[in-house]
């Protein structure tokens, strides 16, 4: 029963951290115990961000560095 409980905890953490890629609509998983703000989508190789604030900060830094 111990492994089943551990699996349930991981599954619940994964369900909350699922995000859809805005370009190709495939799902990307973010775990709370991994400090990742962005991940590459396996299908289209574009960044999928954890939340809108993180995406905004990334895009703003990107535009500032281009100048």
GUKOLVO-509067 format. One record per residue: residue in three letters; y negated, z, x of N, C-alpha, C, O in turn. Coordinates in steps of 0.2 Angstrom, whole numbers, padded with zeros to 4 digits, always signed. Atoms other than C-alpha are relative to their C-alpha. Example, Ala and Ser with C-alpha at 12.3 -4.5 7.8 and 13.67 -1.06 7.14 Angstrom:
residues 2
ALA+0006+0000+0004+0022+0039+0062-0006+0000+0004-0005+0003+0009
SER+0006-0001-0004+0005+0036+0068-0005+0003-0004-0011+0004-0001
end
This chain:
residues 67
UNK+0006+0000+0004+0000+0000+0000-0006+0000+0004-0012-0002+0002
UNK+0006-0001-0005-0012+0003+0015-0003-0007+0001-0009-0008+0001
UNK+0003+0007-0001-0013-0016+0019-0003-0003-0006-0008-0007-0006
UNK+0003+0002+0006-0016-0020+0001-0007+0002-0001-0011-0001-0003
UNK+0007-0003+0001-0031-0008+0000-0005-0003+0005-0010-0005+0003
UNK+0004+0003-0005-0038-0015+0016-0002-0008-0002-0007-0010-0001
UNK+0001+0007+0003-0036-0033+0009-0005+0000-0005-0010-0004-0006
UNK+0005+0000+0006-0045-0028-0007-0007+0001+0003-0012-0002+0000
UNK+0007-0001-0002-0060-0021+0003-0003-0006+0003-0009-0008+0002
UNK+0002+0006-0004-0061-0037+0014-0002-0005-0005-0007-0008-0005
UNK+0001+0005+0005-0060-0048-0002-0006+0002-0003-0010-0003-0005
UNK+0006-0002+0004-0074-0038-0011-0006-0001+0004-0011-0003+0002
UNK+0006+0001-0004-0085-0039+0004-0001-0008+0001-0007-0010+0001
UNK+0001+0007-0001-0082-0058+0006-0003-0003-0007-0007-0007-0006
UNK+0002+0003+0006-0085-0061-0013-0008+0001+0000-0011-0004-0003
UNK+0007-0001+0001-0102-0053-0012-0004-0004+0005-0010-0006+0004
UNK+0004+0003-0005-0107-0063+0004+0001-0008+0000-0001-0011+0004
UNK-0001+0008+0000-0102-0081-0002-0007-0003-0002-0010-0001-0007
UNK+0006+0004+0002-0117-0093-0002+0003-0007+0000+0007-0010+0003
UNK-0001+0007+0001-0117-0111-0007-0004-0004+0005-0010-0003+0005
UNK+0004+0005-0004-0123-0125+0005-0004-0004-0005-0002-0007-0010
UNK+0004+0004+0004-0138-0133-0003+0000-0007+0000-0002-0011-0004
UNK+0000+0007-0001-0134-0150+0004+0007-0003-0003+0007-0008-0006
UNK-0007+0003+0001-0115-0152+0001+0004+0004-0005+0009+0003-0008
UNK-0003-0005+0005-0111-0137-0011+0007+0003+0002+0010+0005-0003
UNK-0006-0004-0002-0097-0130-0001-0002+0007+0001-0008+0008+0003
UNK+0002-0007-0001-0096-0111+0001+0001+0002+0007+0005+0000+0011
UNK+0000-0002-0007-0100-0102+0017+0000+0008-0001-0004+0011-0005
UNK+0000-0007+0001-0095-0083+0019-0004+0004+0005-0004+0002+0011
UNK+0003-0004-0004-0106-0070+0026+0002+0007-0001+0003+0009-0007
UNK-0003-0007+0000-0099-0053+0030-0006+0005+0002-0010+0004+0006
UNK+0005-0005-0001-0110-0037+0030+0001+0003+0007-0004+0004+0011
UNK-0001-0003-0006-0102-0030+0046-0001-0005+0006-0001-0003+0012
UNK+0002+0005-0005-0106-0046+0056-0008-0001-0001-0010-0003-0007
UNK+0007+0001+0001-0125-0047+0059-0002-0008+0001-0005-0009+0006
UNK+0002+0007-0001-0127-0066+0056-0005-0001-0006-0004+0000-0012
UNK+0005+0002+0005-0142-0073+0047+0001-0007-0002-0001-0009-0008
UNK-0001+0007+0002-0137-0091+0047+0007-0002+0003+0010+0000+0008
UNK-0006+0003-0002-0121-0101+0049+0000-0008-0001-0004-0010-0005
UNK-0001+0007+0001-0116-0119+0051+0005-0002-0005+0010+0001-0006
UNK-0005+0002+0005-0108-0127+0036+0005-0005+0003+0003-0009+0007
UNK-0006+0003-0003-0091-0134+0041+0000-0008-0002+0002-0012+0001
UNK-0001+0007+0003-0093-0150+0030-0006-0004+0002-0005-0010+0005
UNK+0006+0004-0002-0111-0156+0034-0004+0002+0006-0008-0001+0008
UNK+0002-0003-0007-0115-0146+0050-0008+0001-0001-0012+0000+0004
UNK+0007-0002+0001-0132-0140+0043+0000+0008-0001+0005+0011-0003
UNK+0001-0007+0000-0138-0122+0043+0000+0003-0007-0003+0000-0012
UNK+0000-0003+0006-0134-0111+0028-0002+0007+0001+0000+0011+0006
UNK+0003-0006-0001-0145-0095+0027+0003+0005-0004+0005+0004-0010
UNK-0003-0005+0004-0140-0078+0021-0005+0002-0006-0002+0003-0011
UNK+0005-0001+0006-0156-0076+0010-0006-0004+0002-0007-0008+0007
UNK+0006+0004+0000-0173-0085+0007-0005+0003+0005-0008-0002+0008
UNK+0005-0003-0005-0183-0073+0018+0002-0003+0007-0002-0004+0011
UNK-0002+0002-0006-0172-0077+0033-0001-0008+0001-0003-0010+0007
UNK+0001+0007-0001-0173-0096+0030-0008-0001+0001-0010-0006+0005
UNK+0007+0001-0001-0192-0095+0028-0002+0002+0007-0006-0002+0010
UNK+0002-0002-0007-0194-0086+0045+0003-0005+0005-0001-0006+0010
UNK-0002+0005-0005-0183-0098+0054-0004-0007-0001-0006-0010+0005
UNK+0004+0006+0000-0192-0113+0047-0007+0000+0003-0010-0004+0006
UNK+0007-0002-0002-0209-0105+0051+0000+0000+0008-0004-0003+0011
UNK+0000+0000-0007-0204-0102+0069+0002-0007+0003-0001-0009+0008
UNK-0001+0007-0002-0197-0120+0070-0006-0004+0000-0007-0008+0005
UNK+0007+0004+0000-0214-0127+0065-0005+0002+0005-0008-0002+0008
UNK+0005-0003-0006-0224-0116+0077+0002-0003+0006-0002-0005+0010
UNK-0002+0002-0006-0213-0121+0091-0001-0008+0001-0001-0010+0007
UNK+0001+0007+0000-0215-0140+0087-0007-0002+0002-0008-0007+0005
UNK+0007+0002-0002-0234-0139+0090-0001+0000+0007-0007-0001+0009
end
